Amino acid sequence: MKKFKIKKGDKVVVIAGDDKGKEGEVLAVYPKKDSVVVAGCKMAKKAVKPNEENKSGGFKSIEMPMHISNVKKVEG
């Protein structure tokens, strides 16, 4: 299994891509895909069906995984 220096809960800064310069907390790490999910970065719209909580359905913004090489751990 691959070992990364970035773990869930670490503070990171995005160094490449559309969200370059944004800081956030790592929500998930996927070693098999070499990717991480960062809070507030690489947002995507997902269609949701109506349910008990959300009567009308609509769209929901979620964070998508990004390659681990696009983030750098923030010290401190």
Steps between C-alpha positions, in 0.01 A plus 500: 500500500623849418603736781424871483616786720149648481241351733131560569456817707820674378491860378613526137529764229415429134804570280353419156168510317194724511509530880869600517576688821201375699557345841289228658487190713545152353168315528610170343809332352477235225841326471396271212407799284775734635235758584367707788179690572553854633220697668374784278713409197409347162127539559253327268121516470317173560133447420299364794156342491223629723486326837364550854761763590506678164146503358586675175832329414737713294877534502757452775865615497753233598880481512664277240836321534815663361844351440725504805777674304278809474503565876772593749486460878491827697734510799359613832 
